[in-house]
Amino acid sequence: MQKELLKIENLTKTFLIKSRMYEKKQSLTAVDDVSITLFKGETFGLVGESGCGKSTLAKLILRLIEPTSGQILYNGDNILKLSKRGMKRVRKDMQIIFQDPQASLNPRMSIGQTVSEGLGVHKICSTRKERVDRTKELLNLVGIHEQSLNMYPHEFSGGQRQRVGIARALSVNPMLIIADEPVSALDVSIQAQILNLLKDLQEEFDLTYLFISHDLRVVEYLSDRVGVMYLGKMMELADSKSLYKQPLHPYSTALLSAVPSIAVEGKKKRIILKGDVPSPINPPRGCIFHPRCQYAKETCKEIVPELREIKNGHFSACMLAEDIFLV
Ligand code: SF4
């Protein structure tokens, strides 16, 4: 049986924002009642258009921001109740790889200093020699020559910088890595190298990944299961093969139809969504996808559909999923 590593239950984050358009502060729900479980050793892909709440969810898991409600259980412990010291231990287990390797590395620190920083903070190595040896080992692991130890980020290419970011994440022996669009700032040829590196490292260290991307091909390549988000809500959640073969939500179908190389069974024609993504300050009533959904009925404007299991392990937040997709 698969072991649960991270369980997120009904997580919601609402920001109060002030804008010139409105006199009073407005509430913006960036993550709305999201529940997912990550099993040890798997890759869970999170997809959706920009602004759908994927990165906010990552920040909530790491407690870089506090949720409005909900629970985050890590190895069974509710991390929202942990003290600073308890959270330091959990942060060592959960690391993040950022989208922009240029911005995520301190330009004033050599890559040796960057990669070894966590070794000192978390008391993984006690002597300087141990730290240097471990840093060299980590750089070798990610394909950077150990002699580059004293070089600075600007002396590397984008792909190399991302390798340094991966070495930094690995330095504290994490269990879970949140990769937030880790290849979207890189050239296509380099993307494949980084994805393969992430796959190899996962196998070697039994890592669990939460892999966030707007690129469905990249997510398909890496993920065991996939969640599709729209306006802060989970629209569909399934085993990767099942979702790519037969999506059970009109939003996922439209997303997949826009990727030329992914042929969805019976839905090979490109589906153009109507209009823009609505404002999260004033989201639509009922099903939040209804203004753009080609299948919307009157009831969709009133009733909020629940994320429910349609087929074995395949969940959809469309109340008409069976009628649309399983006839
Ligand atoms: Fe479309 Fe209605 Fe399903 Fe929402 S519930 S996705 S509006 S058919």
Boltz pocket constraint, residues with backbone or C-beta under 6 A from the ligand:
constraints:
  - pocket:
      binder: B
      contacts: [[A, 249], [A, 250], [A, 251], [A, 287], [A, 288], [A, 289], [A, 290], [A, 293], [A, 294], [A, 295], [A, 296], [A, 297], [A, 300], [A, 305], [A, 317], [A, 318], [A, 319], [A, 320], [A, 321]]
      max_distance: 6.0
